[in-house]
């Protein structure tokens, strides 16, 4: 197992077949259980990593091959990445109305680097029932804060989402 990049809240390691996510900090056990339940419920409806098990404060997931969305966005594919963000978010909100990812953005997507198809939406530990506007706003915030030179592609995100978007 080697540490995986881009983990900010927890320690995540993988070996190309399995990913072990160790939850840290306040309410770690409840965040693990929330993510386990949501991933299990969404399997087959939204691209998510398969849950292999949970024990000792860690979630064991099947490895999903794909490039992190923020890397593809920074490499010059902002329009394609944000379109994929919008499409998969529309799918999430239509499959489970009221489900909010809670940390949605290109940073939590794995994509095929050739087609930009979403291989997996990851990091569901902050998911909850709420208003879908939360996910739209969070994605916009991620882009504006961490990828300010790619803000022009947000129109593609909202167009691909296709639902009502407040001003």
N, C-alpha and C positions, 0 to 999 in steps of 0.2 A: 504494500500500500504506500502510495506517495501522496503528499498534500496536493489538493487541487486548487488552482488559482480562483480568484474572485470570491472566495468565501469571506464574508465580513462579520457575520453574527455568530457563526459556529465553526467548528473544525470539521473539514470535509476531506476525506482521502479516498483514493480509488486505485484500482489495479487493472483497469481496462475491461473488467467483467462485472465488478461490484463497486458500489460507492457506499462508504460508511459516513454518516452525518452525525456528529456528536453535538448535542445541544448544550449550550452554556448560558449562564446568566439567569436572571429572574424568570420564573415560570417555565423553565426548560422542559419539564415533564409534560406540562399541558400543551406546549408548542409542538413537541414531538407527537403527541397523540392527535392533535388537531391535523397536523400534516399527514400522518398515517391514514386517518379516516378520509380526508379529502382526496388523497391520491387513490385510495381504494375505490371510492365512489365514482371518481372521474375516469378510471381506467376503461378504455374502449370508447370513450365519448370525446375526450380531449387528449392530445398527446402529452402524457406524463410518464415519468419513470415508474417502472414496476416496483412495488413494495415486496421485498423478500423476507423481511422480518423486523422486529424491534426488540431490543433488550439492552440492559445496562446503560440507559441514557442515550442510546444511539438507534438510528433508523438505518436499516440495510436496504439499499436500492439496487436495482439492476442498472448497469452502466448504459447510458444513451450516447451514441456517437453524434457529435455535432459541434459546431463552432459557437462560442458565446456571442450573443447578439451584440454586446457592446464592442467587441473586437471587430465584427463585420461592419458595424456602423462607423467606427473610426477608420476603417480601411477604405472608405469611399462609397459604401453601399447603403447610405442612410435611407434613401427612398425605398429600396427593396426591404430592408429590415423593418422599417416602420410600417410599411404596408402589411408585412407578415404579422407584426404586433397587432394591428387593427383587426385583421381577419381572425386571428386566434382569440382575441378578446371578445369579439362579437360572438364567436362560437361558445366560449365559456359562459357568457351572459345569457345565451339562448338555451343552452343545455340545462343550466341550473340558475333560473332567475333568482336574483337576490344574493347570489354568491359573489363575494368580493375577494380577489386574490390577496389584496392588502400590501403588496410590494411589487406591483406589475410594472414591467418595462423591459427594454431590450436586455438589460442586465440579468434577467431571469428567464431568458429563452435560449435554447440550443437550436441552431438552424443548420440545414444543409448548406454548405458554403457555395454550392453550385446553383441550386434552385431557390434558395432562401425559404424552403418549406420548413415549418416548425417541427423539429424532432421531439422537443419536450418543453413544457412549461414547468419550471422548477421553483423551489422555495415557497411552499404553501403554508408555512408555519404561522403567518399572520392573517390567514384567510378568515373570513367571518361573513355573517349575513349583514347586508347593508345596501347602500345605493351604488349602482354601477358607476356613477360619476366619480367615485373615489378612485377606481382603477384608471379611468381616463385622465384625471387630474394628476395621479401619481406618475403615470408614464410621461405626461407633459413636463412635470417637475424634474424627472430624471434627465430628460433630454435638455431642458433649459439650464439645469444646474451642472451637469457633467459633460454635456456635448453641445455647448452653446453655439458652436459653428455649424451645427446640423439642424437648428431650429426650423429652417425653411421646409424641412421634410415632414414636419408635424401635420401639415395639411393632408399629406398622403396617409398618415396614421388615422386621422379622423374620417377621411373619405373611405378608407378600407373598413373601418368600424361600421360605418353606414347607419348608425342609429342617431338619435338626437344628441347634439353636442351643444351645451350652453355656450354663450358668448364668452 
